[in-house]
Amino acid sequence: MVIKSAELETVCGITSKLPQNDGYEIAFAGKSNVGKSSLINGLLNRKALARTSSQPGKTQTINFYHINEQFYFVDLPGYGYAKVSATEREKWGKMIERYLHTSEKLVLVFLLIDIRHEPSANDKMMYDWILDNGFTPVIIATKSDKIKRSQLQKQIKIIKTKLQMQSGDMLFPFSAMSKQGKEEILDYIEDVIHEAEYGDGVDILE
């Protein structure tokens, strides 16, 4: 897939009405500080379109990025940051749940996991929650450049086992530094959109 254009189109807070987009939506969920903004910027070949923060948990909105004037990346609020109050976490959870329940164009949910660590209880909760909302999350194991190549398969196995992933479920290692996994993730997104639109793999995004 060739990314020709990308712009932040809609920002939704807790009380905002969610947009009724025409294009298909690809959502990104993950723990605060897992590298979600870096992933989105890397996929889009942009340095700072998705806003990164030195303060994990700061993002409190759902951000819709219009890609190639055809489909959307949807950046969901990060979860699991200890300094965020329980009340705020509950509000964010309800906001994410509302989006998962009501979006008519959502076709794919990515869940980001830091490859260096065993998935947390919050990661497992989010994984199961996405399943309960009718989607099978595709895992992106971020920060793959932070481990030795010889450790890669071991860490992937730990993630799959902890999340109780099923045989055939997808996982992509990704590095924002080396761009490992970028093309594979973009190709997968393209395939999913093609399948949703036509069911026959017709290429409309090049």
Buried (B, 14 or more C-beta within 10 A) or exposed (E): BEEEEBEBEBEBEBEEEBBEBEBBBBBBBBBBBBBBBBBBBBBBEBEEBBBBEEEBBBBBBBBBBBBBEBBBBBBBBBBBBEEBEEEBBEBBBEBBEBBBEEBEBBBBBBBBBBBEBBBBEBBBBBBEBBBEBEBBBBBBBBBBBEBEEEBBEEBBEBBBEBBEBEEEEBBBBBBBEEEBBBEEBBEBBBBBBBBBBEEEEEEEBE
